Amino acid sequence: FNVLRGLSYNKKVIKPTTFLECTGDPSEHLKRVIPQLPDTSTLSGFRLPESLTPTKLQLSCPHSNWIDVFPFPKMRDNLIRWENYFSHAEFLTDLLGNLINCMTAPPPKTTHALPSSGTQAAAQGGDEDVPSDRRGLILWGEPFHKDSWEVTPGFLRKWSWVVDGCGELIESTNRWRTARGETPLRMAVM
């Protein structure tokens, strides 16, 4: 529940900076487009947290709006680049658990293989503390703070391409794991 609450909060934070665009094709998804804004500090007192500031790819490529809520810019870019190649429903079910099992989403637009990030998550022990099928993120604090997040070993194994390049997420995860006396996770290069 914390992850859903946190991502919903982040969505409320970024909402004033976005508008929606829908193509004429009814089969297309509603896309969120973030307009080119001047320096966000010039917006009458509104200051977007740095972790939620749009990346160049977010600003230049229409994409599904749920991607914008993650406080890890590289994760957002990875999701945008490969948006048409994975099941959004499967990803969100892994992320949020049974909270969205009733949701349906269209299948990926193509059958191309997802990228091999060249890395694979590995936990040296510690998996016994988490159900082996657990795949997701855990939120321990403010949702726009990168250090409030933890990723489960199961999520890393299944969705390694999503977190490729997200060193701050692995660092945060390992701080939380170490605080509980668990073995840190590592990203092994394959």
Steps between C-alpha positions, in 0.01 A plus 500: 500500500786741575629477144158586356462785748847629417461484125158666528659779703772547237232517232329784690834681528573485126143555379525883480787465249324276249226488244342208318501422133293239321558401139212453258543123509267368772724197552784723611551561868448837656848644525643753738713765342705727717537839338835672483496716808732780589702443812246350741611742771338780299154344533346715776628311800465155341815293525501146371720264705823432312428126492176564308638758258434376146789357302575605143335179379185571702482846348549379144312170486126456570454211742258344746448730797560238771870496407550858623439420867823311576768707677780338297564683169690210343214261587252736330719516190537120491122457523438758226757346263347155533139599561364306203688180581371389840171438675414807704241301695755234594753764603247690713367179655854407605550851632170540685387142558133412518396864511474507122429139402164609361662748260539413136751642262565439135779257419833636380483638147783278378668180598855632491714376785558740783851632542757296678641753739823308535432483871318256717390558855642267756438472869764333708256345744217705640233359269370290786378821664269577208254260339678355197231615259496857634577745221464870555612816667465593865449858617633598843467881495418795279430372149698768315818424701709239320635369828149406619477213251604136510483243220440130566738234365214344301426831325867544415519151353189541286526868403877562500476708179267745679754577774806489273697815579304571822793476739328722755215248531745216572685720751176592677388136500826392657474764774156362595618139479811572708289675765300175532813288514445355150762442235528785247392441142743536216458545128722244329619570148410212268 
